[in-house]
Amino acid sequence: MLERERIIEIVVSVTAVFIMLGVMWSIGTEYAGDDSILTPEGGELLVGAIVGFIFLLLVIGVALAFLLNDPENNADNAI
């Protein structure tokens, strides 16, 4: 059985990935030309979405590190 913290990390990460896929899909459907090729504006938005996804995962990682940190298991406090 997985630990509670590991399950929280998995759920949050999978949710972030589904949000990213939804954003990519919406950009693709909104900014696709008649021949299903992405327009230059859509390409710029797609790059922005990828950069935003990287920052989103950074914020999620930092937040989870602070929220799920157990000070009792920290070796620095065992003096």
DRENROMAR-563233 format. One record per residue (C-alpha): x, y, z. Coordinates in steps of 0.001 Angstrom, whole numbers, plus 524288, in hexadecimal, padded with zeros to 5 digits. Example, Ala and Ser with C-alpha at 12.3 -4.5 7.8 and 13.67 -1.06 7.14 Angstrom:
<recs>
8300C7EE6C81E78 835667FBDC81BE4 
</recs>
This chain:
<recs>
800008000080000 804DB80D797FCA7 806F0817BF806FC 7FD65823048081B 8078982CFA80398 80AF2825007F784 7FC8F824007F3A2 7FB01832BF7F516 806F2834FA7EC74 801CC82BBB7E20C 7F42D831B77E1CD 7F95683F9B7E0F5 8030E83C217D639 7F924834BF7CE07 7EF7583FF37CF7C 7F9BE849AA7CACD 7FCAE841177BEFC 7EE3D840347BB70 7ED0E84EFE7BC91 7F8BE850757B375 7F2F9846F27A9A2 7E61184E497A9FE 7ECDB85B447A7A4 7F4B28558179C54 7E87384F977967B 7E0EE85C5279776 7EC16863F179132 7ECCF859D678658 7DE5F85A6678362 7DD538692A78466 7E96E86CDF77C98 7E9D88622377244 7E8C2866D376465 7E07E860D67599F 7EAFA856A775704 7EC52853177657E 7F95985A197669C 7FB688629577289 7FBC08712176FB8 8074F8796B7746F 7FEF087F3477F44 7FB3C8718B78392 8098486D987839B 80CDD878F378C68 801C58755F7958F 8063586737795A3 813FB86B287998D 80E32873EE7A414 805DC8689D7A8ED 811DB85FDD7A9EA 8196286A447B17C 80D7C86C687BA20 80CBD85DBF7BC95 81AEE85D897C0EC 81879868B67CA70 80BF08622F7CF26 81355855BF7D26D 81DDB85DCD7D91C 813BD864647E1D2 80CFF8576E7E47C 819E6851077E81B 81DC785BD67F173 8103485C267F796 80FFA84D717F985 81DB084DA67FF32 8196F8575A80996 80C0E8516B80C38 810538434180CCB 81D218457B81412 81D5B83E2C820E6 826A98451282A41 827A3838F6832D7 82EA18319F827E5 8383483C9982544 846098385F828D0 84A6A8467382B2B 8419E847B78370D 846EA83B7A83DAD 85197841B5845FB 
</recs>
